[in-house]
Amino acid sequence: MRITHILLILALAIPSLSSFAVEIVDINKASAEEIAELDNIGPKKAKEIVEYREKNGAFKSLDDLQGVKGIGKATIEKNRDRMIVAQ
């Protein structure tokens, strides 16, 4: 394969990689709309997460999300690489 073919393939592939960009959600600062973008968390559950945070204060770890009714270990693990807990 010629170098021009390789460069053409790379040029075509790189823009499509941006569609795989993963947005990191800080669960201590994110809006319900941002949290709802996570896997297995819809608008209703995201609103409950924000309400829990407002009532109980900032989450100290991702595992603290289990305090929100309906959020279990499986949901946390599914999203662990997409969430952070900033203080």
Secondary structure, 3 states (H helix, E strand, C coil): CCHHHHHHHHHHHHHHHHHHCCCCEECCCCCHHHHCCCCCCCHHHHHHHHHHHHHHCCCCCHHHHHHCCCCCHHHHHHHHHHEECCC
